[in-house]
Amino acid sequence: MSAEQTKTTISRYFDLMGQGADFSECCAPDVTWLVADTGEVIEGRERVRDYIVALHSSMVDARTRTLVVADDNVFLEGDCAALVVGARTRYCVAYDISGELITAMRGYGIDL
């Protein structure tokens, strides 16, 4: 798949998420989310969506620093406020994309 198709897929995902819409339609039915720091794996479209919604509700002042789009992958680097006032937590999310669907996500540096 081309980087342009990958960009279209991830843009649609972020657009739906930003609108508060059900972004899980951008995910394969058997999508996975790996919490790289703990090894925990969340599986399935609805469970992954619910995990991401809960994760975002715990991230204060999240900012995307870098977004890299390749042929079948997207890498997002960002940071958010930590529980300690004034501190920030850096994180990275890697997305695997096939066609119009996200098939896997891996979160580094972030956990509920």
Jmol script that loads the backbone (N, CA, C; Angstrom):
load data "model"
ATOM      1  N   MET A   1       0.844  -1.171   0.000  1.00  0.00           N
ATOM      2  CA  MET A   1       0.000   0.000   0.000  1.00  0.00           C
ATOM      3  C   MET A   1       0.891   1.235   0.000  1.00  0.00           C
ATOM      4  N   SER A   2       0.440   2.263  -0.643  1.00  0.00           N
ATOM      5  CA  SER A   2       1.224   3.491  -0.743  1.00  0.00           C
ATOM      6  C   SER A   2       1.145   4.308   0.544  1.00  0.00           C
ATOM      7  N   ALA A   3       2.124   5.159   0.724  1.00  0.00           N
ATOM      8  CA  ALA A   3       2.114   6.070   1.868  1.00  0.00           C
ATOM      9  C   ALA A   3       0.898   6.989   1.806  1.00  0.00           C
ATOM     10  N   GLU A   4       0.446   7.329   0.604  1.00  0.00           N
ATOM     11  CA  GLU A   4      -0.733   8.194   0.454  1.00  0.00           C
ATOM     12  C   GLU A   4      -1.985   7.509   0.996  1.00  0.00           C
ATOM     13  N   GLN A   5      -2.163   6.214   0.694  1.00  0.00           N
ATOM     14  CA  GLN A   5      -3.318   5.464   1.228  1.00  0.00           C
ATOM     15  C   GLN A   5      -3.216   5.350   2.743  1.00  0.00           C
ATOM     16  N   THR A   6      -2.011   5.097   3.248  1.00  0.00           N
ATOM     17  CA  THR A   6      -1.806   5.023   4.694  1.00  0.00           C
ATOM     18  C   THR A   6      -2.184   6.346   5.343  1.00  0.00           C
ATOM     19  N   LYS A   7      -1.772   7.458   4.736  1.00  0.00           N
ATOM     20  CA  LYS A   7      -2.097   8.784   5.270  1.00  0.00           C
ATOM     21  C   LYS A   7      -3.604   9.023   5.262  1.00  0.00           C
ATOM     22  N   THR A   8      -4.287   8.594   4.217  1.00  0.00           N
ATOM     23  CA  THR A   8      -5.739   8.741   4.136  1.00  0.00           C
ATOM     24  C   THR A   8      -6.417   7.963   5.267  1.00  0.00           C
ATOM     25  N   THR A   9      -5.959   6.741   5.499  1.00  0.00           N
ATOM     26  CA  THR A   9      -6.544   5.899   6.546  1.00  0.00           C
ATOM     27  C   THR A   9      -6.333   6.503   7.923  1.00  0.00           C
ATOM     28  N   ILE A  10      -5.112   6.926   8.239  1.00  0.00           N
ATOM     29  CA  ILE A  10      -4.841   7.464   9.574  1.00  0.00           C
ATOM     30  C   ILE A  10      -5.516   8.822   9.763  1.00  0.00           C
ATOM     31  N   SER A  11      -5.626   9.610   8.700  1.00  0.00           N
ATOM     32  CA  SER A  11      -6.310  10.907   8.798  1.00  0.00           C
ATOM     33  C   SER A  11      -7.786  10.717   9.119  1.00  0.00           C
ATOM     34  N   ARG A  12      -8.396   9.733   8.496  1.00  0.00           N
ATOM     35  CA  ARG A  12      -9.809   9.441   8.772  1.00  0.00           C
ATOM     36  C   ARG A  12      -9.976   9.015  10.231  1.00  0.00           C
ATOM     37  N   TYR A  13      -9.085   8.178  10.722  1.00  0.00           N
ATOM     38  CA  TYR A  13      -9.105   7.725  12.116  1.00  0.00           C
ATOM     39  C   TYR A  13      -9.010   8.924  13.068  1.00  0.00           C
ATOM     40  N   PHE A  14      -8.036   9.799  12.839  1.00  0.00           N
ATOM     41  CA  PHE A  14      -7.865  10.963  13.705  1.00  0.00           C
ATOM     42  C   PHE A  14      -9.043  11.932  13.579  1.00  0.00           C
ATOM     43  N   ASP A  15      -9.587  12.092  12.379  1.00  0.00           N
ATOM     44  CA  ASP A  15     -10.743  12.970  12.192  1.00  0.00           C
ATOM     45  C   ASP A  15     -11.945  12.474  12.988  1.00  0.00           C
ATOM     46  N   LEU A  16     -12.241  11.184  12.874  1.00  0.00           N
ATOM     47  CA  LEU A  16     -13.364  10.619  13.633  1.00  0.00           C
ATOM     48  C   LEU A  16     -13.131  10.759  15.132  1.00  0.00           C
ATOM     49  N   MET A  17     -11.920  10.489  15.574  1.00  0.00           N
ATOM     50  CA  MET A  17     -11.588  10.611  16.987  1.00  0.00           C
ATOM     51  C   MET A  17     -11.793  12.053  17.456  1.00  0.00           C
ATOM     52  N   GLY A  18     -11.341  13.001  16.667  1.00  0.00           N
ATOM     53  CA  GLY A  18     -11.471  14.413  17.018  1.00  0.00           C
ATOM     54  C   GLY A  18     -12.909  14.896  17.070  1.00  0.00           C
ATOM     55  N   GLN A  19     -13.785  14.249  16.311  1.00  0.00           N
ATOM     56  CA  GLN A  19     -15.206  14.602  16.296  1.00  0.00           C
ATOM     57  C   GLN A  19     -15.983  13.912  17.413  1.00  0.00           C
ATOM     58  N   GLY A  20     -15.309  13.030  18.148  1.00  0.00           N
ATOM     59  CA  GLY A  20     -15.996  12.266  19.180  1.00  0.00           C
ATOM     60  C   GLY A  20     -16.829  11.132  18.590  1.00  0.00           C
ATOM     61  N   ALA A  21     -16.595  10.808  17.319  1.00  0.00           N
ATOM     62  CA  ALA A  21     -17.324   9.738  16.636  1.00  0.00           C
ATOM     63  C   ALA A  21     -16.645   8.397  16.907  1.00  0.00           C
ATOM     64  N   ASP A  22     -17.307   7.321  16.512  1.00  0.00           N
ATOM     65  CA  ASP A  22     -16.770   5.979  16.721  1.00  0.00           C
ATOM     66  C   ASP A  22     -15.663   5.700  15.717  1.00  0.00           C
ATOM     67  N   PHE A  23     -14.442   5.913  16.152  1.00  0.00           N
ATOM     68  CA  PHE A  23     -13.276   5.733  15.289  1.00  0.00           C
ATOM     69  C   PHE A  23     -12.925   4.263  15.090  1.00  0.00           C
ATOM     70  N   SER A  24     -13.588   3.366  15.811  1.00  0.00           N
ATOM     71  CA  SER A  24     -13.256   1.940  15.704  1.00  0.00           C
ATOM     72  C   SER A  24     -13.564   1.382  14.314  1.00  0.00           C
ATOM     73  N   GLU A  25     -14.388   2.065  13.541  1.00  0.00           N
ATOM     74  CA  GLU A  25     -14.671   1.594  12.184  1.00  0.00           C
ATOM     75  C   GLU A  25     -13.418   1.648  11.305  1.00  0.00           C
ATOM     76  N   CYS A  26     -12.398   2.359  11.751  1.00  0.00           N
ATOM     77  CA  CYS A  26     -11.132   2.422  11.022  1.00  0.00           C
ATOM     78  C   CYS A  26     -10.206   1.265  11.388  1.00  0.00           C
ATOM     79  N   CYS A  27     -10.657   0.405  12.296  1.00  0.00           N
ATOM     80  CA  CYS A  27      -9.837  -0.703  12.774  1.00  0.00           C
ATOM     81  C   CYS A  27     -10.371  -2.036  12.266  1.00  0.00           C
ATOM     82  N   ALA A  28      -9.449  -2.960  12.030  1.00  0.00           N
ATOM     83  CA  ALA A  28      -9.840  -4.319  11.667  1.00  0.00           C
ATOM     84  C   ALA A  28     -10.586  -4.954  12.849  1.00  0.00           C
ATOM     85  N   PRO A  29     -11.493  -5.884  12.584  1.00  0.00           N
ATOM     86  CA  PRO A  29     -12.217  -6.526  13.691  1.00  0.00           C
ATOM     87  C   PRO A  29     -11.295  -7.172  14.725  1.00  0.00           C
ATOM     88  N   ASP A  30     -10.136  -7.660  14.302  1.00  0.00           N
ATOM     89  CA  ASP A  30      -9.202  -8.321  15.212  1.00  0.00           C
ATOM     90  C   ASP A  30      -7.991  -7.446  15.555  1.00  0.00           C
ATOM     91  N   VAL A  31      -8.164  -6.133  15.491  1.00  0.00           N
ATOM     92  CA  VAL A  31      -7.084  -5.196  15.804  1.00  0.00           C
ATOM     93  C   VAL A  31      -6.549  -5.470  17.210  1.00  0.00           C
ATOM     94  N   THR A  32      -5.272  -5.178  17.403  1.00  0.00           N
ATOM     95  CA  THR A  32      -4.667  -5.323  18.728  1.00  0.00           C
ATOM     96  C   THR A  32      -4.004  -4.013  19.153  1.00  0.00           C
ATOM     97  N   TRP A  33      -3.958  -3.805  20.447  1.00  0.00           N
ATOM     98  CA  TRP A  33      -3.200  -2.718  21.066  1.00  0.00           C
ATOM     99  C   TRP A  33      -2.248  -3.376  22.045  1.00  0.00           C
ATOM    100  N   LEU A  34      -0.965  -3.164  21.856  1.00  0.00           N
ATOM    101  CA  LEU A  34       0.057  -3.684  22.754  1.00  0.00           C
ATOM    102  C   LEU A  34       0.538  -2.554  23.648  1.00  0.00           C
ATOM    103  N   VAL A  35       0.455  -2.747  24.959  1.00  0.00           N
ATOM    104  CA  VAL A  35       1.056  -1.828  25.914  1.00  0.00           C
ATOM    105  C   VAL A  35       2.499  -2.306  26.054  1.00  0.00           C
ATOM    106  N   ALA A  36       3.396  -1.709  25.302  1.00  0.00           N
ATOM    107  CA  ALA A  36       4.764  -2.215  25.196  1.00  0.00           C
ATOM    108  C   ALA A  36       5.482  -2.250  26.550  1.00  0.00           C
ATOM    109  N   ASP A  37       5.170  -1.321  27.423  1.00  0.00           N
ATOM    110  CA  ASP A  37       5.869  -1.251  28.704  1.00  0.00           C
ATOM    111  C   ASP A  37       5.518  -2.407  29.637  1.00  0.00           C
ATOM    112  N   THR A  38       4.319  -2.999  29.458  1.00  0.00           N
ATOM    113  CA  THR A  38       3.873  -4.084  30.341  1.00  0.00           C
ATOM    114  C   THR A  38       3.682  -5.408  29.612  1.00  0.00           C
ATOM    115  N   GLY A  39       3.573  -5.370  28.297  1.00  0.00           N
ATOM    116  CA  GLY A  39       3.313  -6.576  27.521  1.00  0.00           C
ATOM    117  C   GLY A  39       1.837  -6.912  27.393  1.00  0.00           C
ATOM    118  N   GLU A  40       0.970  -6.123  28.031  1.00  0.00           N
ATOM    119  CA  GLU A  40      -0.476  -6.376  27.945  1.00  0.00           C
ATOM    120  C   GLU A  40      -0.961  -6.171  26.507  1.00  0.00           C
ATOM    121  N   VAL A  41      -1.844  -7.058  26.047  1.00  0.00           N
ATOM    122  CA  VAL A  41      -2.419  -6.946  24.715  1.00  0.00           C
ATOM    123  C   VAL A  41      -3.934  -6.848  24.842  1.00  0.00           C
ATOM    124  N   ILE A  42      -4.493  -5.821  24.235  1.00  0.00           N
ATOM    125  CA  ILE A  42      -5.941  -5.652  24.160  1.00  0.00           C
ATOM    126  C   ILE A  42      -6.329  -6.041  22.746  1.00  0.00           C
ATOM    127  N   GLU A  43      -7.348  -6.887  22.618  1.00  0.00           N
ATOM    128  CA  GLU A  43      -7.730  -7.402  21.310  1.00  0.00           C
ATOM    129  C   GLU A  43      -9.186  -7.094  20.990  1.00  0.00           C
ATOM    130  N   GLY A  44      -9.442  -6.816  19.712  1.00  0.00           N
ATOM    131  CA  GLY A  44     -10.801  -6.610  19.235  1.00  0.00           C
ATOM    132  C   GLY A  44     -11.146  -5.135  19.103  1.00  0.00           C
ATOM    133  N   ARG A  45     -11.907  -4.836  18.090  1.00  0.00           N
ATOM    134  CA  ARG A  45     -12.262  -3.461  17.730  1.00  0.00           C
ATOM    135  C   ARG A  45     -12.865  -2.681  18.899  1.00  0.00           C
ATOM    136  N   GLU A  46     -13.860  -3.240  19.552  1.00  0.00           N
ATOM    137  CA  GLU A  46     -14.544  -2.504  20.629  1.00  0.00           C
ATOM    138  C   GLU A  46     -13.668  -2.366  21.869  1.00  0.00           C
ATOM    139  N   ARG A  47     -12.958  -3.433  22.236  1.00  0.00           N
ATOM    140  CA  ARG A  47     -12.088  -3.367  23.416  1.00  0.00           C
ATOM    141  C   ARG A  47     -10.949  -2.375  23.214  1.00  0.00           C
ATOM    142  N   VAL A  48     -10.370  -2.358  22.015  1.00  0.00           N
ATOM    143  CA  VAL A  48      -9.296  -1.401  21.728  1.00  0.00           C
ATOM    144  C   VAL A  48      -9.845   0.019  21.768  1.00  0.00           C
ATOM    145  N   ARG A  49     -11.012   0.233  21.154  1.00  0.00           N
ATOM    146  CA  ARG A  49     -11.626   1.568  21.194  1.00  0.00           C
ATOM    147  C   ARG A  49     -11.832   2.019  22.631  1.00  0.00           C
ATOM    148  N   ASP A  50     -12.415   1.155  23.457  1.00  0.00           N
ATOM    149  CA  ASP A  50     -12.688   1.517  24.848  1.00  0.00           C
ATOM    150  C   ASP A  50     -11.391   1.819  25.607  1.00  0.00           C
ATOM    151  N   TYR A  51     -10.338   1.063  25.335  1.00  0.00           N
ATOM    152  CA  TYR A  51      -9.051   1.302  25.980  1.00  0.00           C
ATOM    153  C   TYR A  51      -8.505   2.679  25.577  1.00  0.00           C
ATOM    154  N   ILE A  52      -8.579   2.986  24.297  1.00  0.00           N
ATOM    155  CA  ILE A  52      -8.058   4.277  23.809  1.00  0.00           C
ATOM    156  C   ILE A  52      -8.851   5.439  24.395  1.00  0.00           C
ATOM    157  N   VAL A  53     -10.166   5.307  24.466  1.00  0.00           N
ATOM    158  CA  VAL A  53     -10.996   6.370  25.053  1.00  0.00           C
ATOM    159  C   VAL A  53     -10.601   6.587  26.516  1.00  0.00           C
ATOM    160  N   ALA A  54     -10.437   5.498  27.265  1.00  0.00           N
ATOM    161  CA  ALA A  54     -10.027   5.619  28.675  1.00  0.00           C
ATOM    162  C   ALA A  54      -8.625   6.209  28.782  1.00  0.00           C
ATOM    163  N   LEU A  55      -7.737   5.783  27.907  1.00  0.00           N
ATOM    164  CA  LEU A  55      -6.372   6.299  27.908  1.00  0.00           C
ATOM    165  C   LEU A  55      -6.372   7.805  27.662  1.00  0.00           C
ATOM    166  N   HIS A  56      -7.115   8.242  26.668  1.00  0.00           N
ATOM    167  CA  HIS A  56      -7.161   9.673  26.356  1.00  0.00           C
ATOM    168  C   HIS A  56      -7.773  10.490  27.487  1.00  0.00           C
ATOM    169  N   SER A  57      -8.710   9.906  28.213  1.00  0.00           N
ATOM    170  CA  SER A  57      -9.314  10.653  29.324  1.00  0.00           C
ATOM    171  C   SER A  57      -8.327  10.850  30.467  1.00  0.00           C
ATOM    172  N   SER A  58      -7.266  10.036  30.504  1.00  0.00           N
ATOM    173  CA  SER A  58      -6.263  10.191  31.551  1.00  0.00           C
ATOM    174  C   SER A  58      -5.054  11.016  31.098  1.00  0.00           C
ATOM    175  N   MET A  59      -5.061  11.430  29.837  1.00  0.00           N
ATOM    176  CA  MET A  59      -3.933  12.200  29.294  1.00  0.00           C
ATOM    177  C   MET A  59      -4.320  13.684  29.273  1.00  0.00           C
ATOM    178  N   VAL A  60      -3.639  14.465  30.077  1.00  0.00           N
ATOM    179  CA  VAL A  60      -3.922  15.893  30.171  1.00  0.00           C
ATOM    180  C   VAL A  60      -2.999  16.652  29.219  1.00  0.00           C
ATOM    181  N   ASP A  61      -3.561  17.558  28.466  1.00  0.00           N
ATOM    182  CA  ASP A  61      -2.774  18.422  27.579  1.00  0.00           C
ATOM    183  C   ASP A  61      -1.888  17.620  26.630  1.00  0.00           C
ATOM    184  N   ALA A  62      -2.470  16.595  25.998  1.00  0.00           N
ATOM    185  CA  ALA A  62      -1.693  15.773  25.060  1.00  0.00           C
ATOM    186  C   ALA A  62      -1.348  16.582  23.813  1.00  0.00           C
ATOM    187  N   ARG A  63      -0.113  16.428  23.362  1.00  0.00           N
ATOM    188  CA  ARG A  63       0.354  17.125  22.165  1.00  0.00           C
ATOM    189  C   ARG A  63       1.105  16.155  21.272  1.00  0.00           C
ATOM    190  N   THR A  64       0.787  16.203  19.992  1.00  0.00           N
ATOM    191  CA  THR A  64       1.537  15.423  19.012  1.00  0.00           C
ATOM    192  C   THR A  64       2.752  16.230  18.620  1.00  0.00           C
ATOM    193  N   ARG A  65       3.912  15.600  18.689  1.00  0.00           N
ATOM    194  CA  ARG A  65       5.164  16.264  18.318  1.00  0.00           C
ATOM    195  C   ARG A  65       5.570  15.901  16.898  1.00  0.00           C
ATOM    196  N   THR A  66       5.459  14.618  16.556  1.00  0.00           N
ATOM    197  CA  THR A  66       5.893  14.140  15.249  1.00  0.00           C
ATOM    198  C   THR A  66       4.922  13.080  14.762  1.00  0.00           C
ATOM    199  N   LEU A  67       4.605  13.114  13.482  1.00  0.00           N
ATOM    200  CA  LEU A  67       3.801  12.083  12.848  1.00  0.00           C
ATOM    201  C   LEU A  67       4.529  11.681  11.574  1.00  0.00           C
ATOM    202  N   VAL A  68       4.932  10.406  11.507  1.00  0.00           N
ATOM    203  CA  VAL A  68       5.656   9.891  10.354  1.00  0.00           C
ATOM    204  C   VAL A  68       4.776   8.850   9.678  1.00  0.00           C
ATOM    205  N   VAL A  69       4.556   9.022   8.378  1.00  0.00           N
ATOM    206  CA  VAL A  69       3.733   8.098   7.602  1.00  0.00           C
ATOM    207  C   VAL A  69       4.619   7.377   6.595  1.00  0.00           C
ATOM    208  N   ALA A  70       4.557   6.053   6.613  1.00  0.00           N
ATOM    209  CA  ALA A  70       5.287   5.215   5.656  1.00  0.00           C
ATOM    210  C   ALA A  70       4.255   4.401   4.873  1.00  0.00           C
ATOM    211  N   ASP A  71       4.706   3.430   4.094  1.00  0.00           N
ATOM    212  CA  ASP A  71       3.787   2.667   3.255  1.00  0.00           C
ATOM    213  C   ASP A  71       2.697   1.949   4.044  1.00  0.00           C
ATOM    214  N   ASP A  72       3.026   1.247   5.099  1.00  0.00           N
ATOM    215  CA  ASP A  72       2.033   0.491   5.865  1.00  0.00           C
ATOM    216  C   ASP A  72       2.075   0.798   7.356  1.00  0.00           C
ATOM    217  N   ASN A  73       2.750   1.871   7.727  1.00  0.00           N
ATOM    218  CA  ASN A  73       2.912   2.195   9.134  1.00  0.00           C
ATOM    219  C   ASN A  73       2.820   3.690   9.362  1.00  0.00           C
ATOM    220  N   VAL A  74       2.400   4.025  10.573  1.00  0.00           N
ATOM    221  CA  VAL A  74       2.399   5.408  11.028  1.00  0.00           C
ATOM    222  C   VAL A  74       3.021   5.411  12.421  1.00  0.00           C
ATOM    223  N   PHE A  75       3.830   6.414  12.691  1.00  0.00           N
ATOM    224  CA  PHE A  75       4.463   6.560  13.992  1.00  0.00           C
ATOM    225  C   PHE A  75       4.135   7.948  14.525  1.00  0.00           C
ATOM    226  N   LEU A  76       3.552   7.975  15.723  1.00  0.00           N
ATOM    227  CA  LEU A  76       3.166   9.228  16.354  1.00  0.00           C
ATOM    228  C   LEU A  76       3.980   9.384  17.627  1.00  0.00           C
ATOM    229  N   GLU A  77       4.642  10.518  17.748  1.00  0.00           N
ATOM    230  CA  GLU A  77       5.387  10.834  18.957  1.00  0.00           C
ATOM    231  C   GLU A  77       4.727  12.038  19.597  1.00  0.00           C
ATOM    232  N   GLY A  78       4.511  11.965  20.905  1.00  0.00           N
ATOM    233  CA  GLY A  78       3.873  13.082  21.584  1.00  0.00           C
ATOM    234  C   GLY A  78       4.254  13.137  23.041  1.00  0.00           C
ATOM    235  N   ASP A  79       3.579  14.035  23.744  1.00  0.00           N
ATOM    236  CA  ASP A  79       3.756  14.121  25.187  1.00  0.00           C
ATOM    237  C   ASP A  79       2.467  14.620  25.802  1.00  0.00           C
ATOM    238  N   CYS A  80       2.341  14.398  27.112  1.00  0.00           N
ATOM    239  CA  CYS A  80       1.178  14.869  27.849  1.00  0.00           C
ATOM    240  C   CYS A  80       1.610  15.187  29.271  1.00  0.00           C
ATOM    241  N   ALA A  81       0.767  15.929  29.974  1.00  0.00           N
ATOM    242  CA  ALA A  81       1.070  16.274  31.356  1.00  0.00           C
ATOM    243  C   ALA A  81       1.020  15.015  32.210  1.00  0.00           C
ATOM    244  N   ALA A  82       1.957  14.894  33.121  1.00  0.00           N
ATOM    245  CA  ALA A  82       1.985  13.768  34.051  1.00  0.00           C
ATOM    246  C   ALA A  82       1.258  14.167  35.327  1.00  0.00           C
ATOM    247  N   LEU A  83       1.097  13.204  36.228  1.00  0.00           N
ATOM    248  CA  LEU A  83       0.419  13.496  37.487  1.00  0.00           C
ATOM    249  C   LEU A  83       1.190  14.502  38.326  1.00  0.00           C
ATOM    250  N   VAL A  84       2.506  14.528  38.182  1.00  0.00           N
ATOM    251  CA  VAL A  84       3.327  15.486  38.908  1.00  0.00           C
ATOM    252  C   VAL A  84       3.255  16.825  38.165  1.00  0.00           C
ATOM    253  N   VAL A  85       2.851  17.868  38.862  1.00  0.00           N
ATOM    254  CA  VAL A  85       2.698  19.175  38.236  1.00  0.00           C
ATOM    255  C   VAL A  85       4.016  19.618  37.606  1.00  0.00           C
ATOM    256  N   GLY A  86       3.926  20.054  36.372  1.00  0.00           N
ATOM    257  CA  GLY A  86       5.092  20.557  35.674  1.00  0.00           C
ATOM    258  C   GLY A  86       5.849  19.499  34.889  1.00  0.00           C
ATOM    259  N   ALA A  87       5.613  18.236  35.174  1.00  0.00           N
ATOM    260  CA  ALA A  87       6.309  17.169  34.450  1.00  0.00           C
ATOM    261  C   ALA A  87       5.496  16.750  33.235  1.00  0.00           C
ATOM    262  N   ARG A  88       6.175  16.261  32.219  1.00  0.00           N
ATOM    263  CA  ARG A  88       5.500  15.761  31.031  1.00  0.00           C
ATOM    264  C   ARG A  88       5.974  14.346  30.761  1.00  0.00           C
ATOM    265  N   THR A  89       5.091  13.543  30.210  1.00  0.00           N
ATOM    266  CA  THR A  89       5.401  12.173  29.837  1.00  0.00           C
ATOM    267  C   THR A  89       5.470  12.089  28.324  1.00  0.00           C
ATOM    268  N   ARG A  90       6.538  11.529  27.806  1.00  0.00           N
ATOM    269  CA  ARG A  90       6.676  11.341  26.360  1.00  0.00           C
ATOM    270  C   ARG A  90       6.197   9.945  25.993  1.00  0.00           C
ATOM    271  N   TYR A  91       5.607   9.816  24.817  1.00  0.00           N
ATOM    272  CA  TYR A  91       5.112   8.524  24.366  1.00  0.00           C
ATOM    273  C   TYR A  91       5.222   8.416  22.850  1.00  0.00           C
ATOM    274  N   CYS A  92       5.073   7.187  22.380  1.00  0.00           N
ATOM    275  CA  CYS A  92       5.065   6.910  20.947  1.00  0.00           C
ATOM    276  C   CYS A  92       4.001   5.849  20.693  1.00  0.00           C
ATOM    277  N   VAL A  93       3.267   6.007  19.600  1.00  0.00           N
ATOM    278  CA  VAL A  93       2.312   4.993  19.168  1.00  0.00           C
ATOM    279  C   VAL A  93       2.678   4.605  17.741  1.00  0.00           C
ATOM    280  N   ALA A  94       2.811   3.301  17.516  1.00  0.00           N
ATOM    281  CA  ALA A  94       3.080   2.769  16.178  1.00  0.00           C
ATOM    282  C   ALA A  94       1.811   2.086  15.680  1.00  0.00           C
ATOM    283  N   TYR A  95       1.423   2.405  14.460  1.00  0.00           N
ATOM    284  CA  TYR A  95       0.218   1.842  13.841  1.00  0.00           C
ATOM    285  C   TYR A  95       0.625   1.000  12.641  1.00  0.00           C
ATOM    286  N   ASP A  96       0.059  -0.203  12.523  1.00  0.00           N
ATOM    287  CA  ASP A  96       0.201  -1.025  11.325  1.00  0.00           C
ATOM    288  C   ASP A  96      -1.106  -0.899  10.549  1.00  0.00           C
ATOM    289  N   ILE A  97      -1.009  -0.638   9.273  1.00  0.00           N
ATOM    290  CA  ILE A  97      -2.196  -0.387   8.460  1.00  0.00           C
ATOM    291  C   ILE A  97      -2.180  -1.274   7.228  1.00  0.00           C
ATOM    292  N   SER A  98      -3.340  -1.859   6.937  1.00  0.00           N
ATOM    293  CA  SER A  98      -3.511  -2.672   5.740  1.00  0.00           C
ATOM    294  C   SER A  98      -4.762  -2.168   5.018  1.00  0.00           C
ATOM    295  N   GLY A  99      -4.561  -1.610   3.849  1.00  0.00           N
ATOM    296  CA  GLY A  99      -5.705  -1.059   3.114  1.00  0.00           C
ATOM    297  C   GLY A  99      -6.287   0.127   3.849  1.00  0.00           C
ATOM    298  N   GLU A 100      -7.566   0.025   4.164  1.00  0.00           N
ATOM    299  CA  GLU A 100      -8.258   1.124   4.847  1.00  0.00           C
ATOM    300  C   GLU A 100      -8.440   0.871   6.338  1.00  0.00           C
ATOM    301  N   LEU A 101      -7.736  -0.135   6.880  1.00  0.00           N
ATOM    302  CA  LEU A 101      -7.937  -0.496   8.280  1.00  0.00           C
ATOM    303  C   LEU A 101      -6.630  -0.545   9.063  1.00  0.00           C
ATOM    304  N   ILE A 102      -6.704  -0.124  10.303  1.00  0.00           N
ATOM    305  CA  ILE A 102      -5.599  -0.263  11.238  1.00  0.00           C
ATOM    306  C   ILE A 102      -5.668  -1.692  11.778  1.00  0.00           C
ATOM    307  N   THR A 103      -4.561  -2.425  11.690  1.00  0.00           N
ATOM    308  CA  THR A 103      -4.568  -3.820  12.121  1.00  0.00           C
ATOM    309  C   THR A 103      -3.894  -4.033  13.476  1.00  0.00           C
ATOM    310  N   ALA A 104      -3.008  -3.128  13.857  1.00  0.00           N
ATOM    311  CA  ALA A 104      -2.328  -3.253  15.152  1.00  0.00           C
ATOM    312  C   ALA A 104      -1.803  -1.889  15.583  1.00  0.00           C
ATOM    313  N   MET A 105      -1.748  -1.700  16.899  1.00  0.00           N
ATOM    314  CA  MET A 105      -1.182  -0.487  17.486  1.00  0.00           C
ATOM    315  C   MET A 105      -0.305  -0.901  18.654  1.00  0.00           C
ATOM    316  N   ARG A 106       0.783  -0.174  18.834  1.00  0.00           N
ATOM    317  CA  ARG A 106       1.681  -0.416  19.945  1.00  0.00           C
ATOM    318  C   ARG A 106       1.952   0.914  20.637  1.00  0.00           C
ATOM    319  N   GLY A 107       1.680   0.969  21.926  1.00  0.00           N
ATOM    320  CA  GLY A 107       1.917   2.186  22.694  1.00  0.00           C
ATOM    321  C   GLY A 107       3.154   2.039  23.550  1.00  0.00           C
ATOM    322  N   TYR A 108       4.061   2.978  23.438  1.00  0.00           N
ATOM    323  CA  TYR A 108       5.308   2.983  24.207  1.00  0.00           C
ATOM    324  C   TYR A 108       5.306   4.201  25.127  1.00  0.00           C
ATOM    325  N   GLY A 109       5.537   3.955  26.414  1.00  0.00           N
ATOM    326  CA  GLY A 109       5.622   5.061  27.364  1.00  0.00           C
ATOM    327  C   GLY A 109       4.282   5.524  27.907  1.00  0.00           C
ATOM    328  N   ILE A 110       3.200   4.810  27.548  1.00  0.00           N
ATOM    329  CA  ILE A 110       1.875   5.187  28.057  1.00  0.00           C
ATOM    330  C   ILE A 110       1.160   3.948  28.539  1.00  0.00           C
ATOM    331  N   ASP A 111       0.463   4.088  29.650  1.00  0.00           N
ATOM    332  CA  ASP A 111      -0.281   2.988  30.243  1.00  0.00           C
ATOM    333  C   ASP A 111      -1.345   3.593  31.144  1.00  0.00           C
ATOM    334  N   LEU A 112      -2.461   2.910  31.290  1.00  0.00           N
ATOM    335  CA  LEU A 112      -3.516   3.390  32.189  1.00  0.00           C
ATOM    336  C   LEU A 112      -3.164   3.137  33.630  1.00  0.00           C
TER     337      LEU A 112
END
end "model"
wireframe off; spacefill off
backbone 0.3
color backbone group
